[in-house]
Amino acid sequence: MSEIKKDYVGNVLNIGDNVVFMQIGYRGLMKGEIVYMSDKKAKLKHEPTNTCRTESIQFYEQMIKL
């Protein structure tokens, strides 16, 4: 049985949800969409960063569902 994944404030997360997260290595917030979920982390698709990345991996407690 799969464990329910929750964001920082306790919202249940699913593939396709839009979230806010902090860009890795920076203090700015970004919006992204969950495209893949593992046991502890999610892969997020987002607008290109200043390093041209369009995907990031974040722990569930490092994001907030919109």
DAJO-V513150 format. One record per pair of residues at least 12 apart in sequence whose C-alpha atoms are under 10 Angstrom apart, sorted by the first residue. I is the first residue (numbers start at 1). J is the second residue. If there is no record, write none. Layout:
I,J
I,J
This chain:
2,39
3,39
3,40
4,39
5,37
5,38
5,39
5,40
5,41
5,42
5,60
5,61
6,59
6,60
6,61
6,63
6,64
6,65
7,19
7,59
7,60
7,61
7,62
7,63
7,64
7,65
8,59
8,60
8,61
8,62
8,63
8,64
8,65
9,61
9,62
9,63
9,64
9,65
10,60
10,61
10,64
10,65
11,64
11,65
11,66
12,60
12,64
12,65
13,34
13,37
13,42
13,60
13,63
13,64
13,65
14,33
14,34
14,35
14,36
14,37
14,42
14,65
15,33
15,34
15,35
15,36
15,37
15,42
15,43
15,44
16,32
16,33
16,34
16,35
16,36
16,44
16,45
17,32
17,33
17,34
17,35
17,44
17,65
17,66
18,31
18,32
18,33
18,34
18,35
18,44
18,45
18,46
18,63
18,64
18,65
18,66
19,31
19,32
19,33
19,34
19,44
19,46
19,62
19,63
19,64
19,65
19,66
20,32
20,33
20,44
20,62
20,63
20,64
20,65
20,66
21,44
21,56
21,58
21,59
21,60
21,61
21,62
21,63
21,64
21,65
22,58
22,62
22,63
22,64
23,49
23,56
23,57
23,58
24,56
24,57
24,58
29,63
30,46
30,47
30,49
30,63
31,44
31,45
31,46
31,47
31,63
31,64
31,65
31,66
32,44
32,45
32,46
32,47
32,54
32,55
32,56
32,63
32,65
32,66
33,45
33,46
33,47
33,55
33,65
33,66
34,46
34,55
34,56
34,57
34,58
34,65
35,55
36,57
37,57
37,58
37,59
37,60
38,59
38,60
39,59
39,60
40,58
40,59
40,60
40,61
41,57
41,58
41,59
41,60
41,61
41,62
42,56
42,57
42,58
42,59
42,60
42,62
42,63
43,55
43,56
43,57
43,58
43,59
43,60
44,56
44,57
44,58
45,57
